Each structure stands twice: as structure tokens, then as C-alpha cells.
Amino acid sequence: MFPGIGGKGVSPKKMKQMMKQMGISIEEIEGVEEVIFRTADREIFFQDASVTVMDAQGNRSYQVVGTAQERGRDISIPDSDVDLVVAQTGSTPQEAKAALKDAGGDLAEAILKLSSG
């Protein structure tokens, strides 16, 4: 796709110029301390991250390089959710909270679990 690429003498300056002509710019974000990806049940975090932003005609892409570590995520269960599960199932608040944690905070799943058990 790029003539002269493949280990044969394209200088970084020439590469940057070619990318600029195609409307692509790349820059590194300085001073990044931590990057975290959060899902419903876990976090993936990088303490030593290097983050590069590529802007190609208005579309921005981020590249994160570093050592990934994972940790579980303790979900927060609102008291109003516990009260609703208690009202619907007749369970104790402790049972309702445990069912909600097992269900990842999903009210319907917690109610079904307690109702069928």
C-alpha cells in the first residue's frame, strides 16, 4: 500500500509527511498516570500506560500500550433496589442484597431467583 515500506528506507520524517497528506495525524498523550477499562464485573487497568491518539479525517482512535492488570468490581447496590426486591419477594434485606450482587445488580434476575427458590 505504501511504496518503499517494508524495511527499505522510509524515514520517520517521510512517513509522517505521507500520513499528513492522507489526513492522518498521530500524537502521544503526555503524563498519563493510569488507564482503566470498566465492565459490569471487572476492571482492566494500566499503571504504566503509553497512550497514542491517531486522528484520521476526524475519526479518533486511541492505542494503549502497557502492562494490563485485572481486578474484580464490587458493584454498588442501591437501597431502593434492595427495598424493591424485599417488597416483591418477601425476603430479608440481606437475602435481597445477596441476590442482587449475584445477579450483577439485575432486579428482575434477583426477584426471579428469590421467588423460585
Residue pairs with C-beta under 8 A, 6 or more apart in sequence:
2 10
2 18
4 10
5 15
10 18
16 26
19 25
19 26
22 56
23 56
23 57
24 54
24 55
24 56
24 57
25 54
25 55
26 52
26 53
26 54
26 55
27 52
27 53
28 50
28 51
28 52
28 53
29 51
29 52
29 53
32 49
32 50
32 51
33 47
34 45
34 46
34 47
34 49
35 45
35 46
35 49
35 51
35 64
35 66
36 43
36 44
36 45
36 46
37 43
37 44
37 45
38 73
39 73
40 73
40 75
40 104
40 105
41 72
41 73
41 75
41 104
42 70
42 71
42 72
42 73
43 70
43 71
43 72
43 73
44 68
44 69
44 70
45 68
45 69
45 70
45 71
46 64
46 66
46 67
46 68
46 69
47 66
47 67
47 69
48 66
48 67
49 64
49 65
49 66
50 64
50 65
50 66
51 62
51 63
51 64
51 65
52 62
52 63
52 65
53 60
53 61
53 62
53 63
54 60
54 61
54 62
54 63
75 101
75 104
75 105
77 97
77 100
77 101
77 105
81 100
81 105
81 107
82 93
82 96
82 97
82 100
83 93
84 107
85 91
85 96
85 99
85 100
85 107
85 110
85 111
85 114
86 92
86 93
86 96
88 111
88 115
89 95
89 96
89 111
89 114
89 115
91 99
91 114
95 114
96 110
96 114
99 110
99 111
99 113
99 114
100 106
100 107
100 110
102 110
102 113
103 109
103 110
103 113
